[in-house]
């Protein structure tokens, strides 16, 4: 048995995610992440809870991570990485101003785990590291330039 640090997820257990590509006025919503020794961008999204569809999880996670209301549209692609499947959906912005919602688990004030949701131009995205999501950077950029 592996001891787990309280509050840390066991990434050796399958946990599928749902993520959104939200576009508004030629910009895309991304989460600017800062962790010890890392600064990268991530699409908003997270784990699919038991009993939830990927679409429901996508909408919930986008709200938690950005306070935005969106409509979840078609699935754009699925990235299978190790044990995990990451579902990416095209989402339509309805309302809201990007800010971490107070109910999000990341809203604990931990200075070692910063989540800053904000709008980026396609040109800006090209200058940022995508960290864990680096294998998808070009796929996302190409899709945005083609209009998905």
Secondary structure, 3 states (H helix, E strand, C coil): CCCCCCCCCCCCCCCCEEEEEEEECCEEEEEEEEECCEEEEECEEEECCCCCCHHHHHHHHHHHHHCCEEEEEEEEEEEEECCEEEEEEEEEEEECCCCCCCCCCCCCCCCCEEEEEEEEEHHHHCCCCCHHHHHHHHHHHHHHHHCC
